[in-house]
Amino acid sequence: MVQSPSHFVLPDLFSLSSAFHDATNPFWKRGAIESRRWVDSYAIFADRRRAFFLQGQSELLCSHSYPYAGYEEFRTCCDLINLLFVIDELSDEQCHGDVRHTGDIFLQAMRDPTWSDGSKLARMTADVRARLMMTIKPNTFRRFLAHCHAYINSVIQEARLRDRGEVLGFEDYVHLRRENSAVRVCFGMISYILGIDLPEEVFEDRNFQKVYFSAVDMVCLSNDLYSYNMELNRGLEGNNFVTVLMRTQNMGIQAACDFVGGHYKQLMDDFLSAKSSLRSFGPEVDLDVKRYIDACQHWPAGNLAWSFETPRYFGAHRHQILRTRIVPLKPLEHEPIKEDDD
């Protein structure tokens, strides 16, 4: 009888991300307090789920990912990402029909300021939309809505796969994960924060797309790696890169984790190579492209830092796991949440 592994060893993604600079937003504590109060005002979760939600400290993720944002833009990002975490928590326990209903509410309220079914989710979405519309540029908002639509469609697909117990192959999963992670929705906030409106020819450029998707995929990959044990304990591991490799490539868990490390390195190499090969779009546009790409780099680095600063993925042992990179395959021990953790 083959004994199941008791642990796995994480690849050192921090070393692989050394080309990126991590920073935190100076407004994050103020923004965190106000955004958390905003979420709490809707009383959308019962105590147990609220505690798990708070453990994520999504405002700290915003701080690492948008360190350059001014206060108003940062607060809007906190509210949006809290809203996305709410949708994630709700959809994880819904069948695909109910996920479709949840997603329709979000999309309708985000598209149309006059629409509401009176639900808490619709009102939260309307709040975020109202903040966005104060300064967001037309093309940026159009792209943002397209990302929101793709996100909801992919979350519905994820729920359908979960209902069937089906795990996608490598390439199909990569495309699904880019969308259902909501990372592209979050990247859509970069232009809003910077106050820029990049022309379509930039987003259609092959090298720019390689820069963009390499950064998106690095965030998705590290998130899957770090969340695997938590998702395993919650029965949600089907939507995870590690599971895809184990089920479809006949890998053991350590081989799958090592593969993730190698793929992450390739993504970093692709990012840096494509960045150095970008063509000119004209002096004014080139400046905005540079600002956009510099901002993109904060997401992979920030996601790594955040993953070990909160107990969401590794519980009370996160500092030890950061040091040793050894993750025990057993139920996680989570810390109680204090209201003054801000």
Residue, then its C-alpha position, 0 to 999 in steps of 0.5 A: m500500500v502506497q502511503s499518502p504524503s504528509h507534506f509538500v515543499l513549496p518552490d521559492l517564488f519569492s526568489l523567482s520574483s526578485a525582479f519585481h518590487d514590493a511596496t505598501n500603500p500609505f493609506w491602507k489602514r484608513g482604507a481598510i477600516e472604512s472598507r471593512r465597515w462598508v462590508d459589515s454594514y450589509a451584514i452579508f455573512a453570518d459569524r463563522r463565514r464573516a470570520f473567514f472573510l476577515q482572515g483574508q484581509s483583502e485590504l492588505l492585498c490591495s495595499h501591496s497590489y496598488p501601492y501607488a494609488g491615491y486615497e480615493e482610488f485605493r478605497t474604491c479598489c478595497d471596496l471592489i476586491n471586498l465585493l469580489f471576495v464576497i462573490d467568491e465566498l457565495s459562489d463556492e457553496q452554490c450550484h451553477g444555476d445559483v451562481r448564474h443568478t448571483g453573477d447576473i445581479f452583479l453584472q446588471a448592477m455594474r452595467d446599469p446604475t438604475w437597475s436593482d433587485g433590492s438585494k445586498l449584492a446589488r446595492m454593494t455593486a451599485d456603491v462600487r460602480a458609483r465610486l468608479m464612475m467619478t473618474i474612470k475613463p470611457n475605454t477603461f470602463r468598457r474594458f472593465l465591464a468586459h472583464c467582469h462579464a468574462y469573470i462571471n461566465s468563468v465562475i459559472q463554468e467553474a461551478r458547473l465543473r464542480d457539480r460534475g466533479e470534472v477537472l480540466g486539462f492544462e491549457d483549458y484550465v489556464h484560460l479558465r483560471r485567468e478569468n475566474s480568479a478575477v485577476r483581470v478584473c483587478f488589473g482593469m483597475i490599474s488604468y483607473i488608478l493611473g487616470i490613463d486610457l490606453p488605446e486598443e492597439v496597445f492591448e492588441d500588441r503581441n508583446f504587450q499581451k505577453v507582458y500582461f498575461s505573464a503577470v496575470d498567470m503568475v498571480c493565478l499560479s502562486n494563488d493556486l499553489y498557496s491555497y491548495n491545502m486550504e481548498l483541499n480541506r474545503g473540498l474545492e481543490g478541483n479548481n486548482f493548478v496543482t490538482v490539474l497536474m495531479r489528475t491529468q498529468n499523473m503527477g504526485i503532489q511534490a512533482a506538481c508543485d515543482f512543475v508550478g515553480g518551473h512554470y512560474k520561472q518561465l512566466m517571469d522570463d517571458f514577462l521580462s523578455a516581452k517587456s524589453s521587446l515592446r515597440s514604441f506607440g508614440p512618446e505620450v502613449d509610451l509613457d502611459v504604457k511604462r506606468y501601466i507595466d510598472a503597476c502590473q509588476h506590483w500584483p505578483a510581488g504583492n500577492l506573494a507577500w500578502s499570502f504569508e501576512t494573513p492566516r487565510y492560506f497557512g493559518a497560525h503556521r504561516h511564518q514557519i511555512l514561509r521560512t521552511r517552505i514545508v506545508p503539512l497536508k492536514p487541517l489548518e489551524h486558523e487564528p481567531i480574528k481580532e477587530d483591531d487587526d487593522 
